[in-house]
Amino acid sequence: MDRSYYFSDRANKMQRSVIRELLKLTNNPEVISFAGGLPAPETFPVEYVKRATAKVLVEEHRKALQYGATEGDPRLRKKLAEIMQRDGIDADPEHVLVTTASQQGLEIMAKVFFNPGDTCIVGLPTYLGGLQSIKSYGGVPVGVELDDDGMIPAKLVEKLDELEAEGRRPRLLYIIPDFQNPAGVTIPLERRKEIVKIARDRDYIIVEDTPYRQIRFRGKNEPTFQSLAPERVLSLYTFSKIMLPGFRLGWAYGPDWLINKFVMAKQSMDLCTPPFNQAVTYHMLEEGALEAGLETIIKLYHSRCDLMLAELEKNLGDVEGVTWTKPDGGLFLWLTLPEGMNSDDLFTKAIEENVAYVPGSAFFPMNEDHRSMRLNFSYSDEDQIVEGCRRLGKLIKESRS
Amino acid sequence: MDRSYYFSDRANKMQRSVIRELLKLTNNPEVISFAGGLPAPETFPVEYVKRATAKVLVEEHRKALQYGATEGDPRLRKKLAEIMQRDGIDADPEHVLVTTASQQGLEIMAKVFFNPGDTCIVGLPTYLGGLQSIKSYGGVPVGVELDDDGMIPAKLVEKLDELEAEGRRPRLLYIIPDFQNPAGVTIPLERRKEIVKIARDRDYIIVEDTPYRQIRFRGKNEPTFQSLAPERVLSLYTFSKIMLPGFRLGWAYGPDWLINKFVMAKQSMDLCTPPFNQAVTYHMLEEGALEAGLETIIKLYHSRCDLMLAELEKNLGDVEGVTWTKPDGGLFLWLTLPEGMNSDDLFTKAIEENVAYVPGSAFFPMNEDHRSMRLNFSYSDEDQIVEGCRRLGKLIKESRS
């Protein structure tokens, strides 16, 4: 029975996330999953959470269990601005909007910027949750190729010329500059400056989505887009990867004319992010939970990443045409198969062999790539990484011949 | 500088909630505020929260601090279905979607049902958060008059005839059947049946928003719309008023073809409602926090409501043309001024006299009424209610002459 009659046009175009459906297949405990984007639960700062919840429930429960301001807890907004200040940003707490994690930031972005049919620049590949939000408002993501240094400025100019010539001027540039999801690559300073110049010359807003920035294993961080072009950059942050995802807590930051619109849009979405979670997070930050936790996270993910790189080399180093990125941080790397192979088809076999990844097609606006896959190295332990890479290597080699 | 150029049409129409701006004026501790919709913080079941958080953090922190399913924690969904079953609904846990409180339910409703320009039946007056979500997607709320028994079926038929004749068939009927916000009125069974018949005959979806249903002081609950027409009713619930608002936890319930669409829409909004808050709430329900808390809430709000009714009678009983509703539950009553008076204008004077309410215009689709006000009786203590009613009575009498 056709029920489309009842729904909005946008609802009739909605689809269940392919990924979420795939991930259900990986619930089998036999499966070694490099598919999800889950942080390692052993890094959750449980003792800090215990102390902070106890404190909140004794000292400020009347406030923490009540409704709160849409903008967020003023104490927390100040702390979040301080985190940004330590990262070289001249951040004003008044420009911080606490969000129900950065997925809500993406939803707000899509709601305030996109009319149906409006285009948007995204990486090829890019975060599928971003694609989902943009598409859910009828936005049309248009991809710009990445290389090992992230989005390629010359390709960006080419695409903008093309779209502008067609009268399809994009609403914004959606960029994940640090340890990009899914590719794992980071944009160096010179390239950031080039992208900023392009955005300034043509008057584009940049949305900088940076959930992994603080998880750097080697080298040092490049300046944020926010610090380079504060007048036109809207930044999205989250605690999901750097502390814990179970509170659903993140924040958006930008110039007042942008952040004010975000506040208005958030009001009708959930009135406010849970004040209890905000109060607990505030006290955790006061106690240094972020710094202590990051030390653990960086050490663990660094060693898991290096192990995965070594095991891929061991199992696939001699297979012509197989390449993968070498991240300096984050949670993911990106593997490309030799020409002629198909990572969507391979997925079914992989599940049979009890190893899982996310087919790269999920990260392309039109699912147009079929030779790539995203591998997560944060969630599986060392034995699983070794065995998973062995299974994956065997599978790729066998399927190739 | 005009920045509208950067934003979507819907964002350019967004406005900061008038109410939220008004409420800022009531932050002055001298002001006795009947304006907000806050539950009394002394009713928050703090000891239950303490025990449940401690339990979760010891026994299931790896799961509760991790990402969760969009649909919600299966244990909690089962509990929520049980709450509905005890209320005479044949509820299936699989049809429960946990939401980040019922405001998110309203946002999802607006997103999945409204194309720009689509109409929607609402009460005159109705909850302003509902109006805000609907309008934020370009939906056009069309009001149907209420009386002391809620929405008037004859008026509903009239309005539907009119809209259908104009080719502006509404997307749905948005109804708050129990202790309506803001009017405080409840729809009796016969009238519910009439409304269901109208919806069935003309094939309309009903969205039943029922945050206060369990806060009944006298009489007994009427059957839910969900129980009367499960094939076409989408119900929205929240713990904000019956337990605490600071977790931002609610749920949506409906037939699978509706709830599936809601799940898809929620995915891009925040991936999932905080799993930690869900786990804590599950254990609180297990321990009986809801029943224990409701007993306290009902007793307290009952006595505050009766006190406010008595004080209004004392201060305004002899003023011709002033009327107010007599709620059997909930948090609000609705006061109407004599012809010629204006509750928007009066608000400024009220603030000067240190008493606050929400002008009724906020609850009308076009802000078209100026003779009414919403009074909240859950938040102020007894002394404040007595003194606030005295100030309000004096003000109304003086402004009248």
Interface residues (C-beta under 8 A of the other chain):
Chain A: R3 Y6 F7 S8 D9 R10 A11 M14 Q15 R16 S17 R20 G36 L38 P39 P41 E42 F44 V46 V49 K50 T53 A54 L57 H61 R62 K63 A64 L65 Q66 Y67 G68 T70 T100 A101 Q103 Q104 L106 E107 A110 K111 V112 F113 F114 N115 D118 G129 Q132 S133 S136 Y137 R171 I205 S240 L244 P245 G246 F247 R248 W257 K261 V263 M264 A265 Q267 S268 M269 D270 L271 C272 T273 P274 P275 F276 N277
Chain B: R3 Y6 F7 S8 D9 R10 A11 M14 Q15 R16 S17 R20 L38 P39 P41 E42 F44 V46 V49 K50 T53 A54 L57 H61 R62 K63 A64 L65 Q66 Y67 G68 T70 T100 A101 Q103 Q104 L106 E107 A110 K111 V112 F113 F114 N115 D118 G129 Q132 S133 S136 Y137 R171 I205 S240 L244 P245 G246 F247 R248 W257 K261 V263 M264 A265 Q267 S268 M269 D270 L271 C272 T273 P274 P275 F276 N277
